[in-house]
């Protein structure tokens, strides 16, 4: 379900005129607020990517598997976060044009859990894995 | 909505365009931090051809991001009620972020 919806939205990413045909233009302030939310998610994604680099660079004593695993987990989270950012922005923009309720999302909860798990893993790895 | 004359455009009391402009600046800054970390990783442990290429790629991605941000900031400043961000512009910025992550994954391995 979600995947089909996502693929349908991907076409909208590249087709501005398709969005513009639907409904009415919302107040420009709402669009700008949506844009800032999108940028905030993009910053979150960039922070996750930076975290991936940092794990690789600043934990050199870790075993290779743990280091690369943690770094790749953070990088993958960054990729997901930025793709989700565009998708959510498109969905919000469309909902505003149609006058519908804004879409709800489980993504913030999922991302928080992933970040929490990665943080716990890093604590464990740093405490246990130094001599690795 | 009767304001917006040519001489003195009505200023949004919520300063929405300014806040959006600063959001673009912050995001560019975050991108710079991530790109610098990437360049540090690329040049870690001596200069090699692959490392230099990866470093240049990180820098180029950040430059492209800066260009997109600059264009959007110019568009925001040009009118009192700026048009919404286009999906293509948003997708391009997100894809640049993804490209940086892919570059990072290649470097980490």
Interface residues (C-beta under 8 A of the other chain):
Chain A: X12 X13 X14 X15 X16 X19 X25 X26 X28 X29 X31 X32 X33 X34 X35 X36 X38 X39 X40 X42 X43 X45 X46 X47 X49 X50 X52 X53 X54 X56 X57 X68 X71 X72 X75 X76 X78 X79 X82 X83 X85 X86 X89 X90 X93
Chain B: X12 X14 X16 X17 X19 X20 X23 X24 X26 X27 X30 X31 X33 X34 X37 X38 X40 X41 X44 X81 X82 X83 X84 X85 X86 X87 X88 X90 X91 X93 X94 X97 X98 X100 X101 X102 X104 X105 X107 X108 X109
